[in-house]
């Protein structure tokens, strides 16, 4: 993907690549006690967090039957931008954190972390 952007003349100043992990979201939802049957619907709403006002998302999460304190914790956690900030919640054995660390190590090896 990075080489494509470079070929068309774009740089990391022009384009940013975001990383999303369903495994990470799943682990967070599990830690918050959100039942598996609400996983898909909750993920759809979490994906909208950067595009839709948070009040609207919180309302839809309430409609799913999630407790307000769980919704607040979830939205706070989803706003975190580093694995280190999620490690205390998910623990050292988090498979999602391990996978993302491996991905970021590979990105560093390919010198594409600034993207």
Backbone bond lengths (Angstrom), bond angles and torsions (degrees), N, CA, C in turn:
res aa  C-N    CA-C-N  psi(-1)  N-CA   C-N-CA  omega(-1)  CA-C   N-CA-C  phi
1 X - - - 1.435 - - 1.534 109.23 -
2 X 1.328 115.90 -44.35 1.461 119.62 -179.57 1.520 110.47 -61.86
3 X 1.340 116.99 -42.90 1.469 118.53 -179.13 1.532 110.87 -64.43
4 X 1.325 117.93 -34.09 1.465 120.60 175.28 1.527 110.16 -60.72
5 X 1.332 116.14 -49.49 1.462 119.47 179.72 1.523 110.98 -59.36
6 X 1.326 116.45 -42.20 1.461 119.97 179.34 1.530 111.06 -64.00
7 X 1.338 117.00 -39.17 1.468 121.06 -179.30 1.526 112.25 -64.43
8 X 1.307 116.67 -29.65 1.468 118.50 179.80 1.532 111.84 -97.05
9 X 1.332 115.25 10.69 1.454 120.10 172.43 1.514 116.78 87.98
10 X 1.318 116.93 13.36 1.461 119.71 178.26 1.523 110.03 -95.25
11 X 1.316 115.69 150.42 1.461 121.21 177.96 1.527 109.18 -120.29
12 X 1.325 115.21 176.15 1.465 119.56 177.84 1.531 111.44 -65.72
13 X 1.310 117.49 -16.96 1.473 120.60 174.47 1.528 111.10 -74.42
14 X 1.338 115.95 -25.09 1.464 121.41 -178.81 1.527 112.64 -90.27
15 X 1.330 115.84 -33.76 1.462 121.65 -170.90 1.524 109.30 -135.33
16 X 1.312 115.90 140.04 1.460 121.07 173.40 1.515 109.53 -121.72
17 X 1.308 116.37 143.16 1.462 121.17 178.54 1.522 107.78 -105.75
18 X 1.321 115.66 123.91 1.460 120.80 178.94 1.518 109.33 -97.33
19 X 1.309 115.16 145.58 1.460 121.69 179.66 1.521 107.78 -111.90
20 X 1.315 115.35 132.24 1.455 121.46 177.27 1.522 108.02 -128.77
21 X 1.310 116.62 143.45 1.461 120.71 -178.95 1.523 109.83 -132.99
22 X 1.315 115.73 114.74 1.473 119.78 175.96 1.524 110.48 -64.27
23 X 1.346 115.95 -32.97 1.461 119.43 178.21 1.527 109.82 -63.37
24 X 1.321 116.67 -43.60 1.465 120.94 178.56 1.528 110.50 -62.01
25 X 1.316 116.29 -46.91 1.466 120.07 178.76 1.526 109.93 -61.25
26 X 1.329 116.09 -42.32 1.466 120.32 178.65 1.517 112.52 -60.43
27 X 1.332 116.28 -42.89 1.463 119.91 178.29 1.528 110.92 -64.53
28 X 1.327 116.71 -41.36 1.467 119.92 178.28 1.531 111.01 -63.23
29 X 1.323 116.19 -45.06 1.468 119.81 -179.60 1.519 110.75 -62.87
30 X 1.317 116.18 -39.99 1.460 120.85 178.21 1.528 110.97 -63.18
31 X 1.329 117.06 -45.02 1.474 121.30 178.93 1.523 111.31 -61.65
32 X 1.318 116.55 -31.49 1.465 121.01 -179.90 1.525 112.44 -84.40
33 X 1.330 116.60 -2.31 1.459 120.54 177.92 1.516 114.39 78.83
34 X 1.331 116.67 19.76 1.465 120.13 178.65 1.524 107.84 -79.69
35 X 1.319 117.86 123.75 1.464 120.69 -175.34 1.532 113.45 -64.86
36 X 1.322 114.94 150.98 1.468 121.32 -178.03 1.521 113.09 -56.85
37 X 1.323 117.49 -34.24 1.467 119.50 -177.78 1.534 111.91 -68.47
38 X 1.321 117.23 -14.37 1.469 120.68 177.21 1.526 111.73 -102.81
39 X 1.341 116.80 2.14 1.463 121.64 -176.04 1.525 111.85 -59.38
40 X 1.322 118.00 -53.45 1.470 121.42 -175.35 1.527 111.23 -60.58
41 X 1.316 116.78 -47.70 1.468 120.27 -178.94 1.527 111.12 -64.59
42 X 1.326 116.45 -38.48 1.466 120.21 178.87 1.520 110.40 -67.19
43 X 1.337 117.48 -40.78 1.469 121.34 178.30 1.525 111.56 -60.56
44 X 1.306 116.87 -41.67 1.471 120.72 178.80 1.528 109.42 -59.30
45 X 1.318 116.42 -42.90 1.465 120.19 -179.58 1.527 111.55 -70.47
46 X 1.329 117.04 -39.57 1.468 120.94 177.94 1.524 109.69 -61.18
47 X 1.323 116.93 -39.69 1.466 120.83 178.91 1.530 112.04 -61.69
48 X 1.321 117.24 -25.03 1.467 121.61 -178.52 1.528 113.09 -86.17
49 X 1.334 117.71 -5.75 1.465 120.73 -172.22 1.523 113.88 -54.66
50 X 1.317 118.27 -35.28 1.460 120.01 -178.83 1.529 112.96 -86.18
51 X 1.332 116.81 -8.57 1.460 119.94 -174.13 1.525 113.71 -110.27
52 X 1.317 116.68 -23.40 1.464 122.17 -173.23 1.536 107.76 -122.37
53 X 1.321 117.94 144.80 1.469 119.24 178.08 1.531 111.68 -54.14
54 X 1.323 115.10 138.96 1.464 120.57 -174.93 1.524 112.05 -59.34
55 X 1.331 117.76 -33.17 1.467 120.50 179.17 1.523 111.22 -60.71
56 X 1.326 116.47 -39.82 1.467 120.59 179.19 1.524 110.51 -65.84
57 X 1.332 116.23 -42.33 1.470 120.36 179.74 1.523 109.81 -65.36
58 X 1.328 116.71 -43.70 1.462 119.80 179.63 1.526 110.76 -60.58
59 X 1.322 116.69 -39.28 1.464 120.16 177.33 1.517 112.09 -62.43
60 X 1.319 116.57 -42.46 1.467 120.24 179.37 1.528 111.10 -68.18
61 X 1.333 116.93 -35.91 1.468 119.78 176.83 1.528 110.42 -65.90
62 X 1.333 116.53 -37.01 1.466 120.33 175.75 1.524 110.43 -63.41
63 X 1.342 116.56 -39.66 1.463 120.68 178.28 1.528 111.47 -62.48
64 X 1.338 116.35 -27.93 1.468 119.91 175.97 1.522 111.77 -73.17
65 X 1.335 115.65 -11.28 1.455 119.87 179.79 1.515 114.02 96.44
66 X 1.335 116.88 15.00 1.459 119.46 178.84 1.523 110.06 -82.52
67 X 1.313 115.59 141.77 1.453 122.93 178.79 1.528 110.63 -67.46
68 X 1.327 116.69 145.08 1.469 120.73 -177.62 1.524 112.12 -58.17
69 X 1.327 117.68 -38.64 1.471 119.59 -179.68 1.526 110.90 -66.96
70 X 1.325 117.11 -35.87 1.470 121.47 177.10 1.529 109.58 -67.21
71 X 1.321 116.59 -41.86 1.470 121.25 179.29 1.526 110.16 -62.07
72 X 1.315 116.60 -44.49 1.465 120.36 179.73 1.531 110.82 -62.91
73 X 1.323 116.53 -44.72 1.467 120.22 178.63 1.517 110.44 -63.04
74 X 1.320 117.24 -43.34 1.463 121.43 -179.86 1.526 111.03 -61.32
75 X 1.315 117.77 -47.53 1.464 119.70 -178.76 1.529 110.94 -66.59
76 X 1.328 117.67 -34.95 1.469 120.65 175.51 1.526 110.71 -64.14
77 X 1.331 116.72 -44.40 1.470 120.57 -179.55 1.520 111.52 -65.46
78 X 1.327 117.02 -39.42 1.464 119.99 -178.55 1.526 111.69 -69.60
79 X 1.319 117.69 -18.74 1.464 121.29 178.09 1.529 111.90 -80.97
80 X 1.307 117.18 -13.80 1.465 120.69 -179.28 1.522 109.25 -69.99
81 X 1.319 115.64 142.00 1.463 120.63 -173.62 1.524 113.59 -113.65
82 X 1.329 118.00 5.56 1.463 118.57 -179.75 1.523 110.41 -133.86
83 X 1.324 114.80 151.27 1.459 119.87 177.12 1.521 110.46 -66.19
84 X 1.326 116.81 -34.77 1.464 120.31 179.88 1.524 111.71 -60.92
85 X 1.320 117.40 -31.85 1.462 120.08 179.34 1.532 111.77 -76.39
86 X 1.335 117.19 -19.30 1.468 120.82 178.92 1.527 112.61 -96.00
87 X 1.318 116.68 -19.56 1.467 121.23 -177.21 1.535 112.91 -56.57
88 X 1.349 119.64 -42.46 1.472 118.54 178.62 1.532 113.34 -61.44
89 X 1.306 116.75 -28.72 1.466 121.05 -179.47 1.527 110.67 -80.59
90 X 1.335 116.47 -45.96 1.463 120.99 -173.89 1.525 113.59 -90.35
91 X 1.317 117.48 -21.97 1.464 120.77 178.64 1.517 112.66 90.96
92 X 1.304 114.67 163.69 1.467 122.07 -177.07 1.526 112.87 -66.05
93 X 1.311 117.53 -24.41 1.467 120.98 -176.26 1.528 113.11 -92.64
94 X 1.302 117.68 10.19 1.460 121.46 -178.77 1.528 111.08 -60.56
95 X 1.312 115.96 119.47 1.470 121.13 177.92 1.528 110.73 -65.37
96 X 1.319 116.68 -36.62 1.470 120.51 179.72 1.522 110.75 -63.37
97 X 1.318 116.80 -44.90 1.466 119.91 179.24 1.520 109.95 -64.58
98 X 1.324 117.37 -41.79 1.473 120.35 178.58 1.530 110.89 -59.97
99 X 1.331 117.19 -44.80 1.466 120.63 -179.72 1.530 111.60 -64.12
100 X 1.314 116.69 -42.24 1.466 119.74 -179.83 1.527 111.27 -68.87
101 X 1.326 117.10 -37.08 1.469 119.73 175.87 1.524 110.56 -61.88
102 X 1.331 115.79 -40.57 1.467 119.87 177.66 1.533 110.48 -63.47
103 X 1.320 116.87 -43.58 1.462 121.02 177.63 1.528 110.93 -59.23
104 X 1.327 116.67 -46.35 1.463 120.29 -178.47 1.526 111.76 -67.71
105 X 1.330 117.23 -32.48 1.467 120.68 175.03 1.525 109.70 -64.67
106 X 1.328 116.88 -42.77 1.467 120.76 177.19 1.531 110.66 -63.67
107 X 1.311 117.01 -42.30 1.471 120.39 177.84 1.521 110.47 -60.04
108 X 1.316 116.14 -40.30 1.461 120.41 177.85 1.525 110.49 -63.79
109 X 1.335 116.50 -42.03 1.460 121.18 178.69 1.521 112.82 -62.82
110 X 1.311 116.64 -33.71 1.468 121.47 177.93 1.529 112.13 -89.44
111 X 1.323 116.04 2.62 1.462 122.75 178.59 1.533 112.08 57.64
112 X 1.330 115.17 46.29 1.468 119.65 179.10 1.533 112.04 -124.28
113 X 1.323 117.05 16.82 1.468 119.05 -177.31 1.523 113.51 -66.72
114 X 1.326 117.19 -21.67 1.466 118.62 179.43 1.526 112.32 -75.86
115 X 1.314 118.26 -8.48 1.464 122.40 178.29 1.512 108.77 -82.68
